[in-house]
Amino acid sequence: MRLLPTRPERSTAERSKNPPQKYQNALKATGLSTGDPRLKECMETLKESLKNTEDGLTLDRELFKKCVQSNIILLTQAFRKKFVIPDFQAFTSHIDELYENSKSLSGGQVADYIPQLAKFSPELWSVSLCTVDGQRHTIGDSKVPFCLQSCVKPLKYAIAVNDHGTEYVHSFIGKEPSGLRFNKLFLNEEDKPHNPMVNAGAIVCTSLIKQGEGNADKFDYLMNFLKKMAGNEYVGFSNATFQSERESGDRNFAIGYYLKEKKCFPEGTDMTSVLDLYFQLCSIEVTCESASVMAATLANGGFCPMTGERVLSPEAVRNTLSPHALLRHVRLLGTVCFPRRSPSQVWSIGGDPVGRAQCDGDRVLVTATGQAGELSPRDTVLHGFGGTLQFPQLRQLEALCQEIRPSQRRRGAAGQVCH
C-alpha cells in the first residue's frame, strides 16, 4: 500500500499570520480601493510593517491589528456590509454587463458645435461609479479627460449659492423653464434669464462668483473648488477647447451684449471678462472617475465621500439637485416650484420616480436616488426644438435604476449619472 505524502500541519503561529494580498482582495470586494485617501495611513503602516517581517509577505495577528486600527470604523462598516450597496460585487457585475451590452451601439455622433469637440473619438466609452460611502468601480476609458461643457453649469451654480445664498443669486436669475432652446436671446418678464441652466443664466451666474477679482484669481478659486468636489482627483483644463469656444462663440457674445443692455449683471461687471471666464469653465476637463466623485459629493449632501470634507452648503446642494436641472429641455413641466420639490418626484423611468435629468447638446446629467456614478457613452444625441433626446441606452439605464432601488429603501442618498 502506497502512502500519499501529507501536508505538514501548520503551527499556531503560522495559522495566525495574514497575507496582505488576501486583505486587499477582501477590501476590493467591498468597493474600497487600496488607493482610497481615507486608508492612506493604514496602507502605509501595512507596507512598513511588511518590511520588518521575516518573509516580507505575511503579518501576525497583532501586527495586522495595529495596521488597521487607524481605520477600524470604516473597515468594520465595509466588512459587515453596512455600506449603501452591501453586495458590491454583484452590483458591479450588472454594471459591467450593461457596459458590454451598450458597447456595440453606434448611433449618434460626436458633438460638433465647437470645432475642437468634433475631434474626439466616438469609440470612447466608460462607466465609473462612486457611492456616498466611497465605494468605487470603473470600466472602460475612465482615465481619458473630457471637457465638462454645459455640465459645469449646475456645478458653478452650486458654488454661487454656496458663496452668496439663494436669495442673492436669484435676484439676478429666474427659477423657471423658458420653453425655448438653451441659447435663445430671451429673458423673462422681469428681464432676467429664466434659470441658471440656459446660457444666459449661466453667463450671469459666472459674473456672481468672486466679484471684484481678476479672472486669474476667479479661475483658480473655481478650479480648487471643483478639485475639492472631486476629492483631489483629476481636474484639468483644455486650452485648445477654450480657444475654440472663444473663436466660435458669436451666439454667446450676442447673449452677453443683450444681458449688458438689459443690466442683468452686477454693477461694474466687465461683460467680456465674464464671457472669457464662462468659456474657460466650459473647457475644464475631468475624467470619468473624477466626475463620479463630484457626483457623489452632491449625492452626499455636500461632503466629499473620499475626503470627508464639507465642500458645499446644504442650501447649495438642495438647490442644485432641485427640479431646475430639468427646466431647460423638459418643457412639459410648466411652472415648477423651485426650492421645495423632492428629488424623487421629478423624473421617472418605468413608472417609478427615481431622479431627474439636465441635458445640453452633447451630454446628459441625470440624478438618481441611492447611487452615484458617471457614465460617458458615445451615442447620446440631442436634436430638434427644445432638445428631444434619443437615448439608445434607456433600457440599460432603467436596469441600472432597478439595481439602485433596493439601496433607496434603506438609505436615501442622491447620486449622478452623466452621459
Phi, psi and omega in degrees: 000129183264127180271132177280144179296136179259154180282130179297138181292136181283142178288167178300321181295320180292320181295333182275000180272145183239124173285127181303330181298324179296319178295317181294322177294319178295323178297314180299324180295335179276347182106352177273149178245158180292342178270004179300125182300335178290338182258012185303310182297318180299313183291324178292318177297320179299315181295316180293321181295323180297327180297333184263004178270164183295314184262349181069013185235333184230156178238144174283169187303315184293319180292323178295319177300319179297323182293320186268354186302323184293339181236029189298324182293311179299315182292324178297316177301318183295308187284341175266009177058048179261005179283168183299329173243096186297311181263080188291324181296318178294320180297312183290335176295325176290321178299316179298323179294317177298319179300312182294322179295328182275344187299328184277351181292134185230010179288168177083183181208159178293142179302136181227015179289344169237127186308320184296325182292331182293346182278350182289147180286132176287353181275349181291132184202124186209154172228128174230138180237141170218118181272173180293346175265000180085016173288134186234144172208141180213147178210144178091207187276056191283349181256005179277121181291146173216155183280142179293327185051230185287350175291350175281343184300307178296332180289314180288331173298316178300319180294319180297316179292322177301320184278325190241342184091159185297315186300315181294313182301317184273007166282346178250337187229139178285187186229010189238162177291150180269335186074011182232172177298154187297338185247026179286146172276083187206137178238169179278187184295339179266011183058043173238154169300147186296321181198169185287353185264344172281159184302318180300316179294322180292325178293315178296319178301320178300323182289344184275343187272125177051054179299143178091350179258161179286164182298327180298314180292321179298315182296316178300317180299313182291321178297316179296323179296314180294325177296322176295320177298326181272010180064033180065021172274186193298122167223117185234197183213133178256103180295325179298318179293320178301314180297320179294320177302312185292321182289333182249022188263032183303317181298316180291326174296320178298317177298317180301314179293325177295317178297321178296316179300322182274006178056047181275343183271158170301151182302136178087006182286135173268105187300319182293325176293322178297317179296321176302314179294322178302313179295322179296317182294324176295337184264006175291135182258146169224172168252169177302321182293311183291326178294328179294328178289321175302316179300316182292330177296317175295318180298331186265022176073022179100353176267128176288121183294338183274338181240342183078003183277137172284121182256319183238148177288157177303323179298316180295319180294314180302313181294319183293325180267016179272174186300344183301339178296338178272338202299333188294327187236341179267084189284343183288348179294332183066219181280128183240134175289107195298303192278346196253349185288132179290141181306323185281001180259002193265312190226139183233149173234130179061027177086353181252117182295122182228349182173201180211165186225143173233132186224153171228195188294345183222358180215160172232131177253115184244135176246124181237149185281135169097357188199144179236141178190175180227124176244138178231079180278161185266352192234029171283131181235138174241130183209162173083170181297130178077358173083063172290134187257122169264119188227090184301335182272014185303318179296321178294320179295322177299318178297321178299317180295327176299323179290329184287326192302322177302326178291326180301317188296329184269332185206117184275092177235142178263149178219180183227145173237124184240125179254000000 
